[in-house]
């Protein structure tokens, strides 16, 4: 689990750049929307999240 010793869960907010990247990577309509991000871009995002945690 990712809780601190005091029981808190750390939150990371997305930068405007990443918000835009995710928004532009969404395809489909309504409940059928899915993420269609380039694997290299998604890997970059996951690496950055790991660094922050």
Steps between C-alpha positions, in 0.01 A plus 500: 500500500613859445391639836743704708585384853225736619239345272495771233488436127721734299335667202675623188330752277548491125686784336313690229721327243401153619133595530510610136687186395241277666208701362639479147555123538136422578302345216136404470183652639332498841547184703685338209800737530837331529861610532700469177834643612829406337672231710815712528297795636317277749832351611636852555196584714534183710869569556426853620232375740741242642762771553253715693390217727 
